[in-house]
Amino acid sequence: MERTARAADVTPPAGAAAPPYDAGIADASGLLPGLPGQRGAEARVPAAKAAEPVAVAAARRPRPWRLLPTPAGTPFTFGYVVVLVVTSLVTEYAAPSLVHALHQGSSTDVAHLVRMPVLVLLASAVWIAGGVLSPYAMGFVFAFTALERRIGGARAACVFLLGHVLATVVTEGAVGLGVLVGHLPDSSLHRLDYGVSFGVATGVGALAGLLTPWLRWPLVLGVGGMVLADLIAFTDPMTNWGHLMAFAVGVALWPSVRRWRREWL
């Protein structure tokens, strides 16, 4: 007993128009003869290929507003900038005696590091010499906005703290050793030391490892040359050594920040 009807047995009702000879056959345009399984792929591939140029063009379109921090996109950098603006206003408009007392209490000098290291290491990083328009303030805004967008806020904060703490402890440790052996006076133990410059130098060094080579090496050579020039001038050896060390810490973090970028993105 046959389960399929023959074509000759299927006749249209009387008076009905005969269907076209290719009725019920899917559109076979664009298919290669003799190759099965092309229909689904043929329907999907052109749409995907057509969408690719649009996505690439959108990704490459310049977005200058992303150079600045935002509360949602870069909360660590944005919040820190707010703190720096507040402390800069205090420095500018408060009584000089109050400003000096605040700076002295936040200083990471040897005497304070021995008694309350954690407090002064954190407190010293909320002040910025020269105000919010200083080079280090601008460097913080642009470097950490770009860094945070690539590795996240928590990791960007770790980069800042690592450079700030390491460079501070090593340079102040050298001062303490100099006083101990008699090469520096006892007053060096109370020398004012505060600001974000060590953390900024680390952030710039770390960011360079995430940039394309034509941006990375001019940045490394430019910042490295500036730091070395300050060191050669010998106007503030301890701070200048700290900047060089902090920048080197940032460069040493390249493998880590590259791995963090892959995980974040």
Secondary structure as GFF3:
##gff-version 3
##sequence-region A 1 265
A	DSSP	three_ten_helix	7	9	.	.	.	ID=ss1
A	DSSP	alpha_helix	39	60	.	.	.	ID=ss2
A	DSSP	three_ten_helix	64	67	.	.	.	ID=ss3
A	DSSP	alpha_helix	75	93	.	.	.	ID=ss4
A	DSSP	alpha_helix	96	106	.	.	.	ID=ss5
A	DSSP	alpha_helix	110	115	.	.	.	ID=ss6
A	DSSP	alpha_helix	117	123	.	.	.	ID=ss7
A	DSSP	three_ten_helix	124	126	.	.	.	ID=ss8
A	DSSP	alpha_helix	135	151	.	.	.	ID=ss9
A	DSSP	alpha_helix	153	181	.	.	.	ID=ss10
A	DSSP	three_ten_helix	186	190	.	.	.	ID=ss11
A	DSSP	alpha_helix	197	208	.	.	.	ID=ss12
A	DSSP	alpha_helix	213	233	.	.	.	ID=ss13
A	DSSP	alpha_helix	237	252	.	.	.	ID=ss14
A	DSSP	alpha_helix	254	264	.	.	.	ID=ss15
###
